[in-house]
Amino acid sequence: MDRLSTTTAETLFGINGESAHERVVLATDAPSGLQAIIAVYSTARGPSFGGCRYWQYAGDHEALNDALRLSQGMAFKNALADLPFGGGKAVIVRSGESLDRAALFRAFGRLVQSLNGIYITAEDVGTTADDMRAVQSETQYVSGIPRAGEVYGGNPSPRTAYGVFVGLLSAVDVALGRKTLDGVSVAVQGLGSVGWDLCERLHRAGAQLIVADIDATRTTRARELFNARVVETAQIVDIEADVFAPCALGGSITRAVAAQCRFKVIAGGANNQLMSLAEGDVLHQRGIFYTPDFLVNAGGIISCVREYLGSADEQAVLTEIAAIGPRVLELADRVKATGIAPARAAVTWARQKMTAQ
């Protein structure tokens, strides 16, 4: 690859003693300023597929940990969604410098191409369809791009939100015995693309919204359009509500939050909501139904996969995403049968699907 240096590790000790990643690639490209990590957790079901995150990290180890956790989650997500792909994820470290964004993502595209198809990329936090077009100029292993005549392509966020919505609806049925969201209080953390779209759907369904976001213009607009109650970002995990929908960055369910939160259901679009499976155990012991992020937020990757394969139309994609709802009900049955916390039960279920290939 032209002027792009890489180092690879064929194995890596897993997160918290879990199984190792198949490959981790660290890459830099001085002309563009690229500093990237591609983590391939598993190709058991096929080439790894997962988005590219463009984010500013406190340090290199934080960026690496994010890539490792996200790629593992993608493997579970793709398996539970019955997609013919393994799990991978990319992280581009965002610096404070002003960079030529198109050049940066072209360099990233050359990195993806160098892996010869074991990793396929798409949008994630901080990246856009225009970024993916720059990637596409260097590699065919990319999705999330609007394509003529294929209305389900492009930005996958609305499909992610739709999947979270149907998953949340099933979770409310399980935990509250309610078939609708009319009058159900939902606390939404983060009003980005997924969180905002989810709020629109929840509002139309009659839910009572409580919202928090670092951008005051978004929360003000949510108050005006959805009659939402606005709280500070640090306060959202402490309020009382029927449902908590984390739609910002991961790690919102800490040990303290798991032990003290006053929700009955947790179902949201953020990746890696739990700091570890131990927090999921605490939630389960307290009678809180946690629906794992990699189960309910799979709508985006379903859309990207079908776009990439060219194997469905808009309605078929929405129908496939709607199957997230029944999967939440199946997870509840598994939890009832085994007594295992939903987070652990979902990981076991995903690993079964991964090893069955």
Residue pairs with C-beta under 8 A, 6 or more apart in sequence:
1 110
1 111
1 113
1 114
2 110
3 29
3 30
3 31
4 27
4 28
4 29
4 34
4 107
4 110
4 111
4 114
5 27
5 28
5 29
6 25
6 26
6 27
6 111
6 114
7 25
7 26
7 27
8 23
8 24
8 25
8 26
9 23
9 24
10 22
10 23
11 20
11 21
11 22
12 20
12 21
12 24
12 68
13 20
14 20
14 21
15 65
15 68
15 69
15 72
16 276
18 72
21 39
21 40
21 41
21 68
21 71
21 72
22 40
22 41
22 42
22 43
22 48
23 38
23 39
23 40
23 118
24 37
24 38
24 39
24 40
24 64
24 67
24 68
25 36
25 37
25 38
25 39
25 40
25 111
25 115
26 36
26 37
27 34
27 35
27 36
27 37
27 38
27 111
28 34
28 35
28 36
29 107
29 110
29 111
31 103
31 107
32 99
32 100
32 103
32 104
32 106
32 107
33 95
33 97
33 99
33 104
34 92
34 104
34 107
34 108
34 111
35 92
35 93
35 95
36 90
36 91
36 92
36 93
36 108
36 111
37 63
37 64
37 67
37 90
37 91
37 93
38 67
38 88
38 89
38 90
38 111
38 112
38 115
38 119
39 67
39 68
39 70
39 71
39 88
39 89
39 90
39 91
40 48
40 71
40 86
40 87
40 88
40 118
40 119
41 48
41 68
41 71
41 72
41 74
41 75
41 86
41 87
41 88
41 89
42 48
42 75
42 86
42 87
42 354
43 86
43 118
44 75
44 86
44 354
44 355
44 357
45 75
45 78
45 79
45 83
45 84
45 85
45 86
45 353
45 354
45 357
46 84
46 85
46 86
47 85
47 86
47 117
47 118
47 119
47 120
47 141
48 71
48 74
48 75
48 85
48 86
48 87
48 88
48 118
48 119
48 120
49 74
49 78
49 83
49 85
49 86
49 87
49 88
49 119
49 120
49 122
49 143
49 301
49 304
49 305
49 308
50 70
50 71
50 74
50 78
50 87
50 88
50 89
50 90
50 119
50 120
50 121
50 122
50 124
50 301
51 89
51 90
51 121
51 122
51 123
51 124
51 127
51 144
51 300
51 301
51 304
52 89
52 90
52 91
52 92
52 108
52 121
52 122
52 123
52 124
52 127
52 131
52 135
53 66
53 67
53 70
53 89
53 90
53 91
53 92
53 124
53 125
53 126
53 127
54 92
54 94
54 124
54 125
54 126
54 127
54 131
55 63
55 66
55 91
55 92
55 93
55 94
55 125
55 126
56 93
56 94
56 95
56 96
57 63
57 66
57 91
57 93
57 94
60 93
63 91
63 93
64 91
66 91
66 250
67 89
67 90
67 91
69 250
69 271
69 272
70 89
70 91
70 124
70 271
70 272
71 87
71 88
71 89
72 87
73 87
73 89
73 271
73 272
73 293
73 294
74 87
74 88
74 89
74 294
74 301
75 86
75 87
75 88
75 350
75 354
76 87
76 292
76 294
76 346
76 347
76 350
76 351
77 87
77 294
77 295
77 297
77 298
77 301
77 350
78 85
78 86
78 87
78 298
78 301
78 305
79 87
79 350
79 351
79 353
79 354
80 294
80 295
80 298
80 327
80 346
80 349
80 350
80 353
81 298
81 301
81 302
81 320
81 324
82 353
83 301
83 302
83 305
84 305
85 120
85 305
86 354
88 118
88 119
88 120
89 124
90 108
90 112
90 119
90 121
90 124
92 104
92 108
92 126
92 127
94 126
101 131
101 134
102 134
103 134
104 134
105 127
105 131
105 132
105 134
105 135
106 134
106 135
106 137
106 138
107 138
108 121
108 135
109 134
109 135
109 136
109 137
109 138
109 139
109 142
110 138
110 139
112 119
112 120
112 121
112 135
112 138
112 139
112 141
112 142
113 138
113 139
113 140
113 141
115 141
117 141
119 141
120 141
120 142
120 143
120 308
121 132
121 135
121 141
121 142
121 143
122 132
122 142
122 143
122 144
122 156
122 300
122 301
122 304
123 129
123 131
123 132
123 144
123 155
123 156
123 157
123 300
123 304
125 192
125 249
128 155
129 144
129 145
129 146
129 154
129 155
132 142
132 143
132 144
132 145
133 145
135 142
136 142
136 145
143 153
143 304
143 305
143 307
143 308
144 153
144 154
144 155
144 156
144 304
144 307
145 153
145 154
145 307
146 153
146 154
146 155
147 153
147 154
147 307
150 307
150 310
151 313
151 314
152 159
152 303
152 306
152 307
152 312
152 313
152 314
152 317
153 303
153 307
154 307
155 193
156 299
156 300
156 301
156 303
156 304
157 192
157 193
157 194
157 197
157 300
158 193
158 197
159 299
159 300
159 302
159 303
159 317
159 318
159 321
160 194
160 269
160 297
160 298
160 299
160 300
161 193
161 194
161 195
161 197
161 198
161 201
161 269
161 299
162 197
162 201
162 299
162 318
162 321
162 322
163 296
163 297
163 298
163 299
163 300
163 302
163 321
163 324
164 194
164 198
164 245
164 247
164 267
164 268
164 269
164 296
164 297
164 299
165 198
165 201
165 202
165 205
166 321
166 322
166 324
166 325
167 267
167 291
167 295
167 296
167 297
167 324
167 325
167 327
167 328
168 181
168 186
168 202
168 243
168 245
168 265
168 267
168 268
168 291
168 296
169 181
169 205
169 325
170 291
170 324
170 325
170 326
170 328
170 329
171 243
171 265
171 267
171 289
171 291
171 296
171 328
172 178
172 181
172 184
172 242
172 243
172 265
173 179
173 329
174 265
174 289
174 328
174 329
174 332
175 264
175 265
175 288
175 289
176 184
176 242
176 264
176 265
178 184
180 205
180 206
181 202
181 205
181 206
181 207
182 205
182 206
182 207
183 206
183 207
183 208
184 206
184 207
184 208
184 242
184 243
185 207
185 208
185 209
185 210
185 240
185 241
185 242
185 243
186 202
186 207
186 208
186 209
186 210
186 241
186 242
186 243
186 244
186 245
187 209
187 210
187 211
187 212
187 231
187 236
187 239
187 241
187 243
187 244
187 245
187 263
188 195
188 198
188 199
188 202
188 209
188 210
188 211
188 212
188 245
188 247
188 268
189 195
189 211
189 212
189 213
189 233
189 236
189 237
189 244
189 245
189 246
189 247
189 248
189 252
189 268
189 270
190 212
190 213
190 246
190 247
190 248
190 249
190 269
190 270
191 199
191 211
191 213
191 215
191 218
191 219
191 222
191 247
192 213
192 247
192 248
194 247
194 269
194 297
194 300
195 213
195 245
195 247
195 248
195 269
196 218
196 222
198 245
198 247
198 268
198 269
199 209
199 211
199 222
199 226
199 228
200 226
202 209
202 226
203 209
203 225
203 226
203 227
203 228
207 243
208 229
209 222
209 226
209 227
209 228
209 229
210 228
210 229
210 230
210 231
210 236
210 239
210 241
211 219
211 222
211 223
211 226
211 228
211 229
211 230
211 231
211 236
212 219
212 230
212 231
212 232
212 233
212 235
212 236
213 219
213 222
213 233
213 248
214 233
219 228
219 230
220 230
222 228
222 230
223 229
223 230
231 239
236 244
237 244
237 252
237 257
237 261
238 260
238 261
238 262
239 262
240 262
240 263
241 262
241 263
242 263
242 264
242 265
243 263
243 264
243 265
243 266
243 267
244 261
244 263
244 265
244 266
244 267
244 268
245 266
245 267
245 268
245 269
246 252
246 253
246 266
246 268
246 269
246 270
246 273
246 293
247 268
247 269
247 270
248 270
249 270
250 270
250 271
250 272
250 273
250 293
251 272
251 273
251 275
252 270
252 273
253 261
253 266
253 273
253 274
253 275
253 279
253 280
253 283
253 290
254 275
254 279
255 275
255 278
255 279
255 282
257 279
258 274
258 279
258 280
258 282
258 283
258 286
259 282
259 286
261 283
261 288
263 288
264 287
264 288
264 289
265 288
265 289
265 290
265 291
266 273
266 283
266 288
266 289
266 290
266 291
267 290
267 291
267 296
267 328
268 293
268 296
268 297
269 293
269 296
269 297
270 293
270 297
271 293
271 294
271 297
272 293
273 293
274 280
274 290
274 343
277 341
277 343
277 344
277 347
279 343
280 290
280 292
280 341
280 342
280 343
280 344
281 341
281 343
281 344
283 290
283 341
283 343
284 290
284 335
284 341
284 342
284 343
285 341
289 332
289 342
290 341
290 342
290 343
291 328
291 331
291 342
292 331
292 342
292 343
292 346
292 347
294 346
294 350
295 324
295 327
295 328
295 331
295 346
296 324
296 328
298 321
298 324
299 321
299 324
302 317
302 320
302 321
303 317
303 321
306 312
306 316
306 317
306 320
312 320
331 342
331 345
331 346
331 349
332 342
334 340
334 345
334 349
335 341
335 342
335 345
338 345
340 348
